[in-house]
């Protein structure tokens, strides 16, 4: 059973556009929601994270929006750049274990 | 930021060989380390969770005698793939966390290819 559902599977965005990736979860005990960025042949790198008592967190061009009642959270990448092309994973933590979404392959075209 | 070093980055070996992968937290003490396996264009599949000084907890379907995990210190965990076969070829990634409530930091992964 997939604890965290992520969409879309792939995304193509024009340079300068906004990339939006969505995730949904069921377990209300999850207490921490990170997003990871992974380049080919590399391990995932922590990008930004949020806790459920906050509805939005912004770091530079990256923003997490969190909707606790809907059990959904999303990553917004503003002014998307070709260097942002990578695979993005959302995750949720419960009982000190992390559950990952299936990943979104983002391609930003010049 | 927190750094996790994984070594080697790539291994190519013959079927039947045992392969050891090291995962080190360089600038923090990792009370918990995780080992994942990732197939091409897929998500991370948790194999096992290891806490320093105790036996690893394996996920369902992961053979503990096949994938030996040792977490002897707060900065080092090792994964040994014993008697590796071509179906064990994959990208193995470790991660570490300083404790409950702390973020998880990943190594750069090990590409294992069994001929």
Interface residues (C-beta under 8 A of the other chain):
Chain A: X32 X34 X36 X41 X42 X43 X44 X45 X46 X49 X89 X91 X93 X96 X97 X98 X100 X101 X102 X103 X105
Chain B: X1 X4 X6 X32 X34 X41 X42 X43 X44 X46 X49 X93 X95 X97 X100 X101 X103 X104 X105 X106 X107 X108 X109 X111
